């Protein structure tokens, strides 16, 4: 006896339940339509991620409309039609936060034109960092001395500020004293006791 798993493809629309306006259209199967709520779009579409997270923080649950389709091609066609109908915000044609006209199958990074799909290239990078994908290692983004790859500063003797003394200053509004850099940030013109 064989177990046959049916995959149901669909197109979906995210709507603001208050304004009823759509703000994203997609195509998926399984739980794809709900992955945006979990933050999986942060890398692909930061603006969409921020809009959804803001709605959730404000206690607003985006409304998701799902249109079941008989196959993936039909779902992709409906996705493209819906994007064309409502219009993309980045093209100043409508309210949608989509960055493409739709019709792509799967995650962009894994498209057929991506060299990472080729086994000989993929094997070379298994378990290794990808400097070509790393924001911090691009030509125009140099790390400061003493900074680690994660963006934080090293502690102890490895930190470039280790052993250096800061000038101690006193805030004229609250009377607190401390290192100059921290005091300038939180006191003087920014002091909460300043009237």
Beta strands, then each sheet from edge to edge (+ up, - down):
strand 1: 9-15
strand 2: 22-29
strand 3: 63-69
strand 4: 168-170
strand 5: 177-179
sheet 1: 2+ 1- 3+
sheet 2: 4+ 5-
end
